[in-house]
Each structure stands twice: as structure tokens, then as C-alpha cells.
């Protein structure tokens, strides 16, 4: 009787212990899955939506189309034409390979981002499982990024971010899994170089590898890694400057045009955009690495987070939340390991409860994180805009506007693919607006598309955002507003009234009246 009672007590204790070990991680997984479902619910419509979800999508599409058509996208601006081409050349070359220049479409570029996002999810799961040695940690790490507004926004966007991040993270994982291999060290260097030349942003991975090697007193390997990255970078710069894009200003675009003046007004918003969603994962990651030290992963956490805040002091008005993507990925892995190894209800609840509150707050503030949402009315508005442009302007008509993708998809041309970037460089003093103003004066842009009411634009934030006073005065002098269309919601900002104003040269209006 005593033995049977003892066995029963042991079984009950074991069952209770199992419940304590698995309850909170499973609850965390349920919460993450719920919020990931909220973020992902709009993805099918967004993938199907033919319009642009932000101006960066249109810029990348139009520059990719220009490259595919044989244009020199890295040329210096002239005659009121400007391809900003500020991202790495690999993103344009790959984009040009997958799009149809005669029927420009965002879908191929969005599918590239989706494939990279799925690859990142798998890689994150592998790292979390390796850290915690628990399958639940891997599963949590796969779903956790999808529950955040950052992946909700960028995960399927027709931008360079996700592919570049996948390459950088793959470089880190290669070294992490084979950190004593010289071959792995070289492969890692190559992958982070490819990431940099896809988009020059994700420096946490190479920084972490180099810092780790120095801290581990492996100075020879640190030198080899640094030498490979620098030498490889210089070789690739030469290849792109003299072989692939000869007689153009590749480095001017790749480096100089990315440097905009510091804007102190974006400092607090950028701190909040990081702190609100990532503060709890950062604390949990620190706690996990304190209990289960891993110098290399610790370096990645420290360098990726530290570089984010360091770069705050170089933030211009174009700074965006995509800088949070690399810290998000590594913190998701470590935080998933923290939750999965928090044995006991109270320790698990200590991390799961505040993280649930964080996810709820971020979901509520999705508008602040600019997560696109597409509705049926947006398909209708986009179709109306495209039909209007096709019906009123012949193919390859020169169109100037903030959303370069709209005229490109309608068969028109966008001689300035990034009007905001052009204007920012003019304000910086790196470029002059003389040529674009001259072209406006001559009526050489056959249509100008503005999302603000130019006739009542005094003090308008959107007007000042992507045009200069001289441009606006020239438009008022030489152009006449002939139409107003409703914009799809993804193209509406809080500074606009939701309309697209169509301006054509006064000379064209006069000729049209004579024909009538």
C-alpha cells in the first residue's frame, strides 16, 4: 500500500512538474500565434493588390524597370531626370531579372521578400532551438517575428530589406555553426558582403563576428575576416563601378546620396519605435544570456542593438523602422529560448505576461508603425487612377510625382523616381533644383501628380516634404490643374486629404481647347 501510494505521489509530482514546464511556453506560443494571425490576415490581399503600399515600393519598381529597359540608373542627375538608386546594385539586378518591363508589377518583388521572410523564420527557429535545445523554442522563434508590426510591414513589401537581412543572418549562422572553420569564416564574409551590396544596412552580423573573434583573442581569424570583407568590398565596388555600371556615378549613389543631414525631430520617434516592441525581448535576452552564456550570440545582440542607437545620430528625415529588423530577428531567437527554458509557472508568467501586453499595444498602434492595410475600395481607387492615366496620356509620357510607381504601371515614364530624395539632396546642398525647375518652366513634364492641393499649400507639410518653393512656384506659373482623383488608402498619409491632383502644362490645355 505504501509503495503504491509512493508511486502515485511520484506520478502526480511528475505530472505537475510537466505542467509547470510546458504551460507558460505553450501559452506564449498561443499568444504569438494569435497576434501573428492578426498581422498575416491582410497578407493575401496585399500580395494581390496591384498598387504601391508606400512610396519606396514605387521607387524601387520604377528604378528596376529603368534598369531592365537599359537606362543608366547610376548616372548623375541631369535635365530634370534622376534615378536615386540608393540601394545596393544586387537588389536592382535581381529585381530586373524577375519583372516584366512591359507590364510592371509589384508581385515579383513582393514574392522575393516573402521568400526571404520565410527563410528568416526557418533560420530563426534553428538558432533558437540550438540555444535552448528545446523544440518549443524553435517553434516560438519561427512565429514570433510574424507577430510584430515590423514583419507585418516589411515581410512582403517590394523593398530590399528582407533579402538583405536574410543574407546577413545566413552569414552569422554559418559562422555560428562552424565557428572554428576557416572556410565558414570566409563564407560568412561573402554572405555579409552580398547583404551589404543588396542593401547597405545590416551591419550587426559582421560586427558581431569581428567583435567575438577579438574578444576570444582569435586575432588572426579576426584579421582574416576583416581583410576578406574590406578587400571583397573594394573588389565589388570596382566591378560595379567599371564593369557593370561603367561611366556612371555608382559610388556617388551608393554612398553619398544615402547621407542626409541629421534631423533631431526623428530621434524620439525612432527610440519609441524600438523601445515599445523590443524592450521586453531585450530584457529577456539579457536574462537568458546571463543564465546560459553564449559569447557570440551576446555579441550579436549587443552589436545589433548598439548599432541601431548609434545610427540614430545620423538619422535624416528618411529614417524608418526597417532599422529595427536585425535586432528584431536576433532578439526573437534569444527571447524564444528564454520563454522555452523558463521552468515554472511564475518565471514563465514573468516574461509571457509583459510580452503579451507588448504585442497588444503594438497591435493597437499598428497605424504608428505604418503597417499597410488593403480594402476592396483600394482596388477600385487604384484601378480608377490607372484607367485615368492610360486614357488621358499616351505611353511613355513624362510624369513627375511622389508615387513613381503609379505612372510606371500605367505605361507612362517617371524621369524622377524618388522626388523626395531629390528634394532632400537639394536642401542638403548636394544638388541644385535649377534643372528640374527649368524643365517645369518649359512644360517638359507632360503631367505632374501631387497628393496635396498646390493652390492652398502654404505651410503644407507634404508640399515641403518632397518639393521646394521654386518647384511649386514654377508649377503654378506653367501648369494648370485638370483633374482630381481619390487615392487608394495605402498612398494616403496623415498630412494629405486623400486626393491626387493632376496638373498639365498650360500650353497643352490651350491646344486641347483649340482642337475642341
Secondary structure, DSSP 8 states (H G I E B T S, - for coil): -HHHHHHHHHHHHHHHHHHHHHHHHHHHHHHHHHHHHHHHTTHHHHHH--S-SSHHHHHHHHHHHHHHTT--TTS--BTTBB----S-HHHHHHHHHHS-TTS--SHHHHHHHHHHHHHHHHHHHHHHHHHH--HHHHHHHHHHGGGSHHHHHHTT-SSSHHHHHHHHHHHHHHHHHTTT-HHHHHHHHHHHHHHHHH-TT--HHHHHHHHHHHHTT-HHHHHHHHHHHHHHHHHHHHIIIIIISTTS-HHHHHTGGG-----THHHHHHHHHHHHHHHHHHHHHHHHHHHS--HHHHHHHHHHHHHHHHHGGG--TT--GGGGHHHHHHHHHHHHHHHHT--SHHHHHHHHHHHHHHHHHHHHTTTTTT-----HHHHHHHHHHHHHHHHHS-TT-BEEES-HHHHHHTT-B-SBS-HHHHHHHHHHTSS-SHHHHHHHHTT-SSEEEESS-GGG-TT-HHHHHH--HHHHHHHHHHEEEEEEEE--GGG--TTS-SEEEEEEEHHHHHHHHHH-
